[in-house]
Amino acid sequence: MKYDILLSGVGGQGVLSMAGLIGMAAVGEGLYAKQSEVHGMAQRGGAVQAHMRLADRPIESDLIARAAADLILSMEPLESLRYLEMLAAQGTVVTAAEPVVNIPDYPELAEVHRRIRALPRAILVEAERLAREAGDPLTMNTVIVGAASHLLPLKPESLERAIAQLFARKGDEVLQRNLAAFRAGHAAATGAPAAAAPR
């Protein structure tokens, strides 16, 4: 088994936190995980991408080949389109619907959304709204991981354990908001009712 994820977004959105969460869950299941931070990390508001590769055997390269990504996981809709050449023929795009207008010639948002919806396999998530409803707009990246969780070769409980590992030290309130965000993202993508985070 191998599963390749290209993560994208804008500096400051928590793209690397998404990669870390998925990688931690994978290692918790006994899988191999390799992550490469490709560019953009130092510039808030600049384009960011990272490669995350999961497998049940050792992984030699941390970079995904062109047209080989099983998933593009994006925090920003235009950024999801930027890397379509990396997507495998049967791959899926999961992206936040809300834009970060960081360039003067940002296209019309309706056209960006139309292009995403025209893809064979794409999920457009109102991540900012769901994060606010979960109690914290900073949980947008956790919403997006939740929206992709049914596609990942990982058990949802492994991802929730990784959320607990990452956020427990920040207090129970932060942890519960991230669990709620994860479950809201999953529900939005699958149509399943969102389960409440346990208290």
PyMOL CGO cylinders between C-alpha atoms (Angstrom):
from pymol import cmd
from pymol.cgo import CYLINDER

trace = [
    CYLINDER, 0.00, 0.00, 0.00, 1.11, 3.54, -0.73, 0.3, 1, 1, 1, 1, 1, 1,
    CYLINDER, 1.11, 3.54, -0.73, -0.83, 6.77, -0.53, 0.3, 1, 1, 1, 1, 1, 1,
    CYLINDER, -0.83, 6.77, -0.53, 0.56, 10.12, -1.65, 0.3, 1, 1, 1, 1, 1, 1,
    CYLINDER, 0.56, 10.12, -1.65, -0.85, 13.46, -0.49, 0.3, 1, 1, 1, 1, 1, 1,
    CYLINDER, -0.85, 13.46, -0.49, 0.05, 16.91, -1.76, 0.3, 1, 1, 1, 1, 1, 1,
    CYLINDER, 0.05, 16.91, -1.76, -0.91, 19.52, 0.83, 0.3, 1, 1, 1, 1, 1, 1,
    CYLINDER, -0.91, 19.52, 0.83, -1.26, 23.14, -0.21, 0.3, 1, 1, 1, 1, 1, 1,
    CYLINDER, -1.26, 23.14, -0.21, -2.37, 26.50, 1.05, 0.3, 1, 1, 1, 1, 1, 1,
    CYLINDER, -2.37, 26.50, 1.05, -1.06, 29.89, 2.07, 0.3, 1, 1, 1, 1, 1, 1,
    CYLINDER, -1.06, 29.89, 2.07, 1.57, 30.61, 4.69, 0.3, 1, 1, 1, 1, 1, 1,
    CYLINDER, 1.57, 30.61, 4.69, 0.06, 30.78, 8.17, 0.3, 1, 1, 1, 1, 1, 1,
    CYLINDER, 0.06, 30.78, 8.17, -2.90, 28.47, 7.45, 0.3, 1, 1, 1, 1, 1, 1,
    CYLINDER, -2.90, 28.47, 7.45, -1.43, 25.42, 9.16, 0.3, 1, 1, 1, 1, 1, 1,
    CYLINDER, -1.43, 25.42, 9.16, -0.53, 23.29, 6.15, 0.3, 1, 1, 1, 1, 1, 1,
    CYLINDER, -0.53, 23.29, 6.15, 2.39, 21.70, 7.99, 0.3, 1, 1, 1, 1, 1, 1,
    CYLINDER, 2.39, 21.70, 7.99, 0.18, 21.02, 11.01, 0.3, 1, 1, 1, 1, 1, 1,
    CYLINDER, 0.18, 21.02, 11.01, -2.15, 19.05, 8.71, 0.3, 1, 1, 1, 1, 1, 1,
    CYLINDER, -2.15, 19.05, 8.71, 0.79, 17.02, 7.46, 0.3, 1, 1, 1, 1, 1, 1,
    CYLINDER, 0.79, 17.02, 7.46, 2.01, 16.42, 11.00, 0.3, 1, 1, 1, 1, 1, 1,
    CYLINDER, 2.01, 16.42, 11.00, -1.42, 15.24, 12.13, 0.3, 1, 1, 1, 1, 1, 1,
    CYLINDER, -1.42, 15.24, 12.13, -1.76, 12.76, 9.27, 0.3, 1, 1, 1, 1, 1, 1,
    CYLINDER, -1.76, 12.76, 9.27, 1.81, 11.54, 9.70, 0.3, 1, 1, 1, 1, 1, 1,
    CYLINDER, 1.81, 11.54, 9.70, 1.34, 10.99, 13.43, 0.3, 1, 1, 1, 1, 1, 1,
    CYLINDER, 1.34, 10.99, 13.43, -1.84, 8.97, 12.82, 0.3, 1, 1, 1, 1, 1, 1,
    CYLINDER, -1.84, 8.97, 12.82, -0.06, 6.88, 10.17, 0.3, 1, 1, 1, 1, 1, 1,
    CYLINDER, -0.06, 6.88, 10.17, 2.89, 6.08, 12.44, 0.3, 1, 1, 1, 1, 1, 1,
    CYLINDER, 2.89, 6.08, 12.44, 0.40, 5.19, 15.18, 0.3, 1, 1, 1, 1, 1, 1,
    CYLINDER, 0.40, 5.19, 15.18, -1.00, 2.53, 12.82, 0.3, 1, 1, 1, 1, 1, 1,
    CYLINDER, -1.00, 2.53, 12.82, 2.47, 1.14, 12.12, 0.3, 1, 1, 1, 1, 1, 1,
    CYLINDER, 2.47, 1.14, 12.12, 2.77, 2.71, 8.66, 0.3, 1, 1, 1, 1, 1, 1,
    CYLINDER, 2.77, 2.71, 8.66, 5.76, 4.52, 7.23, 0.3, 1, 1, 1, 1, 1, 1,
    CYLINDER, 5.76, 4.52, 7.23, 5.37, 8.26, 6.65, 0.3, 1, 1, 1, 1, 1, 1,
    CYLINDER, 5.37, 8.26, 6.65, 7.65, 10.74, 4.89, 0.3, 1, 1, 1, 1, 1, 1,
    CYLINDER, 7.65, 10.74, 4.89, 7.05, 14.45, 4.63, 0.3, 1, 1, 1, 1, 1, 1,
    CYLINDER, 7.05, 14.45, 4.63, 8.77, 17.04, 2.50, 0.3, 1, 1, 1, 1, 1, 1,
    CYLINDER, 8.77, 17.04, 2.50, 8.34, 20.76, 2.98, 0.3, 1, 1, 1, 1, 1, 1,
    CYLINDER, 8.34, 20.76, 2.98, 8.78, 21.97, -0.55, 0.3, 1, 1, 1, 1, 1, 1,
    CYLINDER, 8.78, 21.97, -0.55, 8.51, 25.75, -0.43, 0.3, 1, 1, 1, 1, 1, 1,
    CYLINDER, 8.51, 25.75, -0.43, 6.79, 28.80, 0.98, 0.3, 1, 1, 1, 1, 1, 1,
    CYLINDER, 6.79, 28.80, 0.98, 7.01, 28.02, 4.67, 0.3, 1, 1, 1, 1, 1, 1,
    CYLINDER, 7.01, 28.02, 4.67, 8.89, 31.17, 5.62, 0.3, 1, 1, 1, 1, 1, 1,
    CYLINDER, 8.89, 31.17, 5.62, 6.49, 33.63, 4.02, 0.3, 1, 1, 1, 1, 1, 1,
    CYLINDER, 6.49, 33.63, 4.02, 3.15, 34.33, 5.66, 0.3, 1, 1, 1, 1, 1, 1,
    CYLINDER, 3.15, 34.33, 5.66, 0.63, 34.79, 2.86, 0.3, 1, 1, 1, 1, 1, 1,
    CYLINDER, 0.63, 34.79, 2.86, 2.84, 33.07, 0.27, 0.3, 1, 1, 1, 1, 1, 1,
    CYLINDER, 2.84, 33.07, 0.27, 2.10, 29.78, -1.47, 0.3, 1, 1, 1, 1, 1, 1,
    CYLINDER, 2.10, 29.78, -1.47, 2.88, 26.71, 0.63, 0.3, 1, 1, 1, 1, 1, 1,
    CYLINDER, 2.88, 26.71, 0.63, 3.05, 23.08, -0.39, 0.3, 1, 1, 1, 1, 1, 1,
    CYLINDER, 3.05, 23.08, -0.39, 4.19, 19.91, 1.31, 0.3, 1, 1, 1, 1, 1, 1,
    CYLINDER, 4.19, 19.91, 1.31, 4.37, 16.30, 0.20, 0.3, 1, 1, 1, 1, 1, 1,
    CYLINDER, 4.37, 16.30, 0.20, 3.20, 13.52, 2.54, 0.3, 1, 1, 1, 1, 1, 1,
    CYLINDER, 3.20, 13.52, 2.54, 3.76, 9.89, 1.56, 0.3, 1, 1, 1, 1, 1, 1,
    CYLINDER, 3.76, 9.89, 1.56, 2.29, 6.96, 3.47, 0.3, 1, 1, 1, 1, 1, 1,
    CYLINDER, 2.29, 6.96, 3.47, 3.11, 3.29, 2.87, 0.3, 1, 1, 1, 1, 1, 1,
    CYLINDER, 3.11, 3.29, 2.87, 3.26, -0.11, 4.51, 0.3, 1, 1, 1, 1, 1, 1,
    CYLINDER, 3.26, -0.11, 4.51, 6.92, -0.47, 3.51, 0.3, 1, 1, 1, 1, 1, 1,
    CYLINDER, 6.92, -0.47, 3.51, 9.94, 1.87, 3.69, 0.3, 1, 1, 1, 1, 1, 1,
    CYLINDER, 9.94, 1.87, 3.69, 9.67, 4.96, 1.50, 0.3, 1, 1, 1, 1, 1, 1,
    CYLINDER, 9.67, 4.96, 1.50, 12.78, 6.05, -0.37, 0.3, 1, 1, 1, 1, 1, 1,
    CYLINDER, 12.78, 6.05, -0.37, 11.81, 9.47, -1.72, 0.3, 1, 1, 1, 1, 1, 1,
    CYLINDER, 11.81, 9.47, -1.72, 9.81, 12.06, 0.14, 0.3, 1, 1, 1, 1, 1, 1,
    CYLINDER, 9.81, 12.06, 0.14, 8.70, 13.73, -3.11, 0.3, 1, 1, 1, 1, 1, 1,
    CYLINDER, 8.70, 13.73, -3.11, 5.63, 12.75, -5.09, 0.3, 1, 1, 1, 1, 1, 1,
    CYLINDER, 5.63, 12.75, -5.09, 6.04, 12.24, -8.82, 0.3, 1, 1, 1, 1, 1, 1,
    CYLINDER, 6.04, 12.24, -8.82, 3.96, 14.24, -11.27, 0.3, 1, 1, 1, 1, 1, 1,
    CYLINDER, 3.96, 14.24, -11.27, 0.48, 12.71, -11.83, 0.3, 1, 1, 1, 1, 1, 1,
    CYLINDER, 0.48, 12.71, -11.83, 0.94, 10.40, -8.83, 0.3, 1, 1, 1, 1, 1, 1,
    CYLINDER, 0.94, 10.40, -8.83, -0.81, 12.16, -5.91, 0.3, 1, 1, 1, 1, 1, 1,
    CYLINDER, -0.81, 12.16, -5.91, -3.82, 10.26, -4.59, 0.3, 1, 1, 1, 1, 1, 1,
    CYLINDER, -3.82, 10.26, -4.59, -5.05, 13.37, -2.84, 0.3, 1, 1, 1, 1, 1, 1,
    CYLINDER, -5.05, 13.37, -2.84, -4.59, 17.13, -3.05, 0.3, 1, 1, 1, 1, 1, 1,
    CYLINDER, -4.59, 17.13, -3.05, -5.52, 18.46, 0.38, 0.3, 1, 1, 1, 1, 1, 1,
    CYLINDER, -5.52, 18.46, 0.38, -5.76, 22.24, 0.29, 0.3, 1, 1, 1, 1, 1, 1,
    CYLINDER, -5.76, 22.24, 0.29, -6.55, 25.06, 2.66, 0.3, 1, 1, 1, 1, 1, 1,
    CYLINDER, -6.55, 25.06, 2.66, -7.24, 27.49, -0.20, 0.3, 1, 1, 1, 1, 1, 1,
    CYLINDER, -7.24, 27.49, -0.20, -9.24, 26.88, -3.41, 0.3, 1, 1, 1, 1, 1, 1,
    CYLINDER, -9.24, 26.88, -3.41, -6.95, 28.55, -5.96, 0.3, 1, 1, 1, 1, 1, 1,
    CYLINDER, -6.95, 28.55, -5.96, -3.96, 26.75, -4.43, 0.3, 1, 1, 1, 1, 1, 1,
    CYLINDER, -3.96, 26.75, -4.43, -5.72, 23.42, -4.95, 0.3, 1, 1, 1, 1, 1, 1,
    CYLINDER, -5.72, 23.42, -4.95, -5.88, 24.15, -8.70, 0.3, 1, 1, 1, 1, 1, 1,
    CYLINDER, -5.88, 24.15, -8.70, -2.22, 25.20, -8.85, 0.3, 1, 1, 1, 1, 1, 1,
    CYLINDER, -2.22, 25.20, -8.85, -1.04, 21.61, -8.41, 0.3, 1, 1, 1, 1, 1, 1,
    CYLINDER, -1.04, 21.61, -8.41, -3.48, 19.65, -10.58, 0.3, 1, 1, 1, 1, 1, 1,
    CYLINDER, -3.48, 19.65, -10.58, -0.61, 18.32, -12.69, 0.3, 1, 1, 1, 1, 1, 1,
    CYLINDER, -0.61, 18.32, -12.69, 0.46, 16.38, -9.59, 0.3, 1, 1, 1, 1, 1, 1,
    CYLINDER, 0.46, 16.38, -9.59, -2.89, 14.60, -9.23, 0.3, 1, 1, 1, 1, 1, 1,
    CYLINDER, -2.89, 14.60, -9.23, -3.22, 10.97, -10.31, 0.3, 1, 1, 1, 1, 1, 1,
    CYLINDER, -3.22, 10.97, -10.31, -5.97, 10.08, -12.79, 0.3, 1, 1, 1, 1, 1, 1,
    CYLINDER, -5.97, 10.08, -12.79, -8.09, 8.58, -9.99, 0.3, 1, 1, 1, 1, 1, 1,
    CYLINDER, -8.09, 8.58, -9.99, -7.03, 11.17, -7.40, 0.3, 1, 1, 1, 1, 1, 1,
    CYLINDER, -7.03, 11.17, -7.40, -9.29, 13.48, -5.40, 0.3, 1, 1, 1, 1, 1, 1,
    CYLINDER, -9.29, 13.48, -5.40, -9.12, 17.17, -4.49, 0.3, 1, 1, 1, 1, 1, 1,
    CYLINDER, -9.12, 17.17, -4.49, -10.36, 18.22, -1.05, 0.3, 1, 1, 1, 1, 1, 1,
    CYLINDER, -10.36, 18.22, -1.05, -10.20, 21.95, -0.46, 0.3, 1, 1, 1, 1, 1, 1,
    CYLINDER, -10.20, 21.95, -0.46, -11.53, 24.77, 1.66, 0.3, 1, 1, 1, 1, 1, 1,
    CYLINDER, -11.53, 24.77, 1.66, -13.99, 26.95, -0.23, 0.3, 1, 1, 1, 1, 1, 1,
    CYLINDER, -13.99, 26.95, -0.23, -12.86, 30.24, 1.31, 0.3, 1, 1, 1, 1, 1, 1,
    CYLINDER, -12.86, 30.24, 1.31, -10.18, 32.22, -0.55, 0.3, 1, 1, 1, 1, 1, 1,
    CYLINDER, -10.18, 32.22, -0.55, -7.12, 34.01, 0.73, 0.3, 1, 1, 1, 1, 1, 1,
    CYLINDER, -7.12, 34.01, 0.73, -6.85, 36.86, -1.74, 0.3, 1, 1, 1, 1, 1, 1,
    CYLINDER, -6.85, 36.86, -1.74, -3.08, 37.34, -1.61, 0.3, 1, 1, 1, 1, 1, 1,
    CYLINDER, -3.08, 37.34, -1.61, -2.47, 38.39, -5.23, 0.3, 1, 1, 1, 1, 1, 1,
    CYLINDER, -2.47, 38.39, -5.23, -3.84, 41.42, -7.09, 0.3, 1, 1, 1, 1, 1, 1,
    CYLINDER, -3.84, 41.42, -7.09, -5.26, 39.40, -10.00, 0.3, 1, 1, 1, 1, 1, 1,
    CYLINDER, -5.26, 39.40, -10.00, -7.02, 36.72, -7.94, 0.3, 1, 1, 1, 1, 1, 1,
    CYLINDER, -7.02, 36.72, -7.94, -9.67, 35.19, -10.23, 0.3, 1, 1, 1, 1, 1, 1,
    CYLINDER, -9.67, 35.19, -10.23, -13.40, 35.43, -9.62, 0.3, 1, 1, 1, 1, 1, 1,
    CYLINDER, -13.40, 35.43, -9.62, -14.17, 33.05, -6.77, 0.3, 1, 1, 1, 1, 1, 1,
    CYLINDER, -14.17, 33.05, -6.77, -17.22, 31.65, -8.59, 0.3, 1, 1, 1, 1, 1, 1,
    CYLINDER, -17.22, 31.65, -8.59, -14.97, 30.61, -11.48, 0.3, 1, 1, 1, 1, 1, 1,
    CYLINDER, -14.97, 30.61, -11.48, -12.44, 29.00, -9.11, 0.3, 1, 1, 1, 1, 1, 1,
    CYLINDER, -12.44, 29.00, -9.11, -15.26, 27.02, -7.48, 0.3, 1, 1, 1, 1, 1, 1,
    CYLINDER, -15.26, 27.02, -7.48, -16.68, 26.06, -10.89, 0.3, 1, 1, 1, 1, 1, 1,
    CYLINDER, -16.68, 26.06, -10.89, -13.31, 24.66, -11.96, 0.3, 1, 1, 1, 1, 1, 1,
    CYLINDER, -13.31, 24.66, -11.96, -13.01, 22.64, -8.76, 0.3, 1, 1, 1, 1, 1, 1,
    CYLINDER, -13.01, 22.64, -8.76, -16.55, 21.26, -9.06, 0.3, 1, 1, 1, 1, 1, 1,
    CYLINDER, -16.55, 21.26, -9.06, -15.84, 20.29, -12.68, 0.3, 1, 1, 1, 1, 1, 1,
    CYLINDER, -15.84, 20.29, -12.68, -13.07, 17.91, -11.57, 0.3, 1, 1, 1, 1, 1, 1,
    CYLINDER, -13.07, 17.91, -11.57, -13.96, 14.18, -11.63, 0.3, 1, 1, 1, 1, 1, 1,
    CYLINDER, -13.96, 14.18, -11.63, -13.44, 13.84, -7.87, 0.3, 1, 1, 1, 1, 1, 1,
    CYLINDER, -13.44, 13.84, -7.87, -13.50, 16.96, -5.72, 0.3, 1, 1, 1, 1, 1, 1,
    CYLINDER, -13.50, 16.96, -5.72, -14.87, 18.02, -2.34, 0.3, 1, 1, 1, 1, 1, 1,
    CYLINDER, -14.87, 18.02, -2.34, -15.31, 21.73, -1.64, 0.3, 1, 1, 1, 1, 1, 1,
    CYLINDER, -15.31, 21.73, -1.64, -15.75, 22.42, 2.09, 0.3, 1, 1, 1, 1, 1, 1,
    CYLINDER, -15.75, 22.42, 2.09, -16.88, 25.58, 3.87, 0.3, 1, 1, 1, 1, 1, 1,
    CYLINDER, -16.88, 25.58, 3.87, -14.03, 25.09, 6.29, 0.3, 1, 1, 1, 1, 1, 1,
    CYLINDER, -14.03, 25.09, 6.29, -14.05, 28.55, 7.84, 0.3, 1, 1, 1, 1, 1, 1,
    CYLINDER, -14.05, 28.55, 7.84, -17.76, 28.34, 8.68, 0.3, 1, 1, 1, 1, 1, 1,
    CYLINDER, -17.76, 28.34, 8.68, -17.39, 24.85, 10.13, 0.3, 1, 1, 1, 1, 1, 1,
    CYLINDER, -17.39, 24.85, 10.13, -14.36, 25.91, 12.18, 0.3, 1, 1, 1, 1, 1, 1,
    CYLINDER, -14.36, 25.91, 12.18, -16.28, 28.86, 13.62, 0.3, 1, 1, 1, 1, 1, 1,
    CYLINDER, -16.28, 28.86, 13.62, -19.20, 26.58, 14.45, 0.3, 1, 1, 1, 1, 1, 1,
    CYLINDER, -19.20, 26.58, 14.45, -16.73, 24.26, 16.21, 0.3, 1, 1, 1, 1, 1, 1,
    CYLINDER, -16.73, 24.26, 16.21, -15.73, 27.23, 18.35, 0.3, 1, 1, 1, 1, 1, 1,
    CYLINDER, -15.73, 27.23, 18.35, -12.42, 28.33, 16.83, 0.3, 1, 1, 1, 1, 1, 1,
    CYLINDER, -12.42, 28.33, 16.83, -11.63, 29.65, 13.32, 0.3, 1, 1, 1, 1, 1, 1,
    CYLINDER, -11.63, 29.65, 13.32, -8.06, 28.40, 13.79, 0.3, 1, 1, 1, 1, 1, 1,
    CYLINDER, -8.06, 28.40, 13.79, -9.34, 24.81, 13.47, 0.3, 1, 1, 1, 1, 1, 1,
    CYLINDER, -9.34, 24.81, 13.47, -9.88, 25.18, 9.70, 0.3, 1, 1, 1, 1, 1, 1,
    CYLINDER, -9.88, 25.18, 9.70, -7.01, 22.82, 8.96, 0.3, 1, 1, 1, 1, 1, 1,
    CYLINDER, -7.01, 22.82, 8.96, -8.51, 20.19, 11.28, 0.3, 1, 1, 1, 1, 1, 1,
    CYLINDER, -8.51, 20.19, 11.28, -11.82, 20.59, 9.42, 0.3, 1, 1, 1, 1, 1, 1,
    CYLINDER, -11.82, 20.59, 9.42, -10.02, 19.86, 6.14, 0.3, 1, 1, 1, 1, 1, 1,
    CYLINDER, -10.02, 19.86, 6.14, -8.34, 16.74, 7.55, 0.3, 1, 1, 1, 1, 1, 1,
    CYLINDER, -8.34, 16.74, 7.55, -11.78, 15.60, 8.72, 0.3, 1, 1, 1, 1, 1, 1,
    CYLINDER, -11.78, 15.60, 8.72, -13.20, 16.21, 5.24, 0.3, 1, 1, 1, 1, 1, 1,
    CYLINDER, -13.20, 16.21, 5.24, -10.53, 13.94, 3.76, 0.3, 1, 1, 1, 1, 1, 1,
    CYLINDER, -10.53, 13.94, 3.76, -10.56, 11.33, 6.52, 0.3, 1, 1, 1, 1, 1, 1,
    CYLINDER, -10.56, 11.33, 6.52, -12.81, 8.88, 4.64, 0.3, 1, 1, 1, 1, 1, 1,
    CYLINDER, -12.81, 8.88, 4.64, -10.30, 8.91, 1.75, 0.3, 1, 1, 1, 1, 1, 1,
    CYLINDER, -10.30, 8.91, 1.75, -7.17, 8.38, 3.81, 0.3, 1, 1, 1, 1, 1, 1,
    CYLINDER, -7.17, 8.38, 3.81, -5.87, 4.83, 4.43, 0.3, 1, 1, 1, 1, 1, 1,
    CYLINDER, -5.87, 4.83, 4.43, -6.23, 5.48, 8.16, 0.3, 1, 1, 1, 1, 1, 1,
    CYLINDER, -6.23, 5.48, 8.16, -8.84, 4.75, 10.79, 0.3, 1, 1, 1, 1, 1, 1,
    CYLINDER, -8.84, 4.75, 10.79, -10.78, 7.81, 12.00, 0.3, 1, 1, 1, 1, 1, 1,
    CYLINDER, -10.78, 7.81, 12.00, -9.93, 6.86, 15.58, 0.3, 1, 1, 1, 1, 1, 1,
    CYLINDER, -9.93, 6.86, 15.58, -6.20, 6.99, 14.70, 0.3, 1, 1, 1, 1, 1, 1,
    CYLINDER, -6.20, 6.99, 14.70, -6.66, 10.54, 13.44, 0.3, 1, 1, 1, 1, 1, 1,
    CYLINDER, -6.66, 10.54, 13.44, -8.59, 11.47, 16.58, 0.3, 1, 1, 1, 1, 1, 1,
    CYLINDER, -8.59, 11.47, 16.58, -5.81, 9.98, 18.74, 0.3, 1, 1, 1, 1, 1, 1,
    CYLINDER, -5.81, 9.98, 18.74, -3.30, 12.10, 16.83, 0.3, 1, 1, 1, 1, 1, 1,
    CYLINDER, -3.30, 12.10, 16.83, -5.47, 15.19, 17.44, 0.3, 1, 1, 1, 1, 1, 1,
    CYLINDER, -5.47, 15.19, 17.44, -5.45, 14.33, 21.14, 0.3, 1, 1, 1, 1, 1, 1,
    CYLINDER, -5.45, 14.33, 21.14, -1.65, 13.97, 21.12, 0.3, 1, 1, 1, 1, 1, 1,
    CYLINDER, -1.65, 13.97, 21.12, -1.20, 17.29, 19.33, 0.3, 1, 1, 1, 1, 1, 1,
    CYLINDER, -1.20, 17.29, 19.33, -3.68, 19.41, 21.26, 0.3, 1, 1, 1, 1, 1, 1,
    CYLINDER, -3.68, 19.41, 21.26, -4.07, 17.92, 24.75, 0.3, 1, 1, 1, 1, 1, 1,
    CYLINDER, -4.07, 17.92, 24.75, -1.19, 20.02, 26.08, 0.3, 1, 1, 1, 1, 1, 1,
    CYLINDER, -1.19, 20.02, 26.08, -3.09, 23.16, 25.01, 0.3, 1, 1, 1, 1, 1, 1,
    CYLINDER, -3.09, 23.16, 25.01, -5.98, 22.29, 27.31, 0.3, 1, 1, 1, 1, 1, 1,
    CYLINDER, -5.98, 22.29, 27.31, -9.23, 20.39, 27.06, 0.3, 1, 1, 1, 1, 1, 1,
    CYLINDER, -9.23, 20.39, 27.06, -11.13, 23.26, 25.45, 0.3, 1, 1, 1, 1, 1, 1,
    CYLINDER, -11.13, 23.26, 25.45, -8.72, 23.47, 22.51, 0.3, 1, 1, 1, 1, 1, 1,
    CYLINDER, -8.72, 23.47, 22.51, -8.74, 19.69, 22.15, 0.3, 1, 1, 1, 1, 1, 1,
    CYLINDER, -8.74, 19.69, 22.15, -12.56, 19.51, 22.14, 0.3, 1, 1, 1, 1, 1, 1,
    CYLINDER, -12.56, 19.51, 22.14, -12.78, 22.25, 19.52, 0.3, 1, 1, 1, 1, 1, 1,
    CYLINDER, -12.78, 22.25, 19.52, -10.36, 20.40, 17.26, 0.3, 1, 1, 1, 1, 1, 1,
    CYLINDER, -10.36, 20.40, 17.26, -12.24, 17.12, 17.68, 0.3, 1, 1, 1, 1, 1, 1,
    CYLINDER, -12.24, 17.12, 17.68, -15.50, 18.94, 16.85, 0.3, 1, 1, 1, 1, 1, 1,
    CYLINDER, -15.50, 18.94, 16.85, -13.85, 20.53, 13.80, 0.3, 1, 1, 1, 1, 1, 1,
    CYLINDER, -13.85, 20.53, 13.80, -12.55, 17.16, 12.59, 0.3, 1, 1, 1, 1, 1, 1,
    CYLINDER, -12.55, 17.16, 12.59, -15.98, 15.55, 12.95, 0.3, 1, 1, 1, 1, 1, 1,
    CYLINDER, -15.98, 15.55, 12.95, -17.72, 18.49, 11.27, 0.3, 1, 1, 1, 1, 1, 1,
    CYLINDER, -17.72, 18.49, 11.27, -15.37, 18.22, 8.30, 0.3, 1, 1, 1, 1, 1, 1,
    CYLINDER, -15.37, 18.22, 8.30, -16.00, 14.48, 8.03, 0.3, 1, 1, 1, 1, 1, 1,
    CYLINDER, -16.00, 14.48, 8.03, -19.76, 15.01, 8.19, 0.3, 1, 1, 1, 1, 1, 1,
    CYLINDER, -19.76, 15.01, 8.19, -19.68, 17.78, 5.57, 0.3, 1, 1, 1, 1, 1, 1,
    CYLINDER, -19.68, 17.78, 5.57, -17.75, 15.60, 3.13, 0.3, 1, 1, 1, 1, 1, 1,
    CYLINDER, -17.75, 15.60, 3.13, -19.69, 12.38, 3.64, 0.3, 1, 1, 1, 1, 1, 1,
    CYLINDER, -19.69, 12.38, 3.64, -23.18, 13.58, 4.49, 0.3, 1, 1, 1, 1, 1, 1,
    CYLINDER, -23.18, 13.58, 4.49, -23.03, 11.71, 7.79, 0.3, 1, 1, 1, 1, 1, 1,
    CYLINDER, -23.03, 11.71, 7.79, -24.27, 13.47, 10.93, 0.3, 1, 1, 1, 1, 1, 1,
    CYLINDER, -24.27, 13.47, 10.93, -21.50, 15.05, 12.96, 0.3, 1, 1, 1, 1, 1, 1,
    CYLINDER, -21.50, 15.05, 12.96, -20.89, 13.21, 16.22, 0.3, 1, 1, 1, 1, 1, 1,
    CYLINDER, -20.89, 13.21, 16.22, -20.38, 15.32, 19.30, 0.3, 1, 1, 1, 1, 1, 1,
    CYLINDER, -20.38, 15.32, 19.30, -16.93, 15.32, 20.83, 0.3, 1, 1, 1, 1, 1, 1,
    CYLINDER, -16.93, 15.32, 20.83, -16.91, 13.33, 24.08, 0.3, 1, 1, 1, 1, 1, 1,
    CYLINDER, -16.91, 13.33, 24.08, -16.67, 15.37, 27.27, 0.3, 1, 1, 1, 1, 1, 1,
]
cmd.load_cgo(trace, "trace")
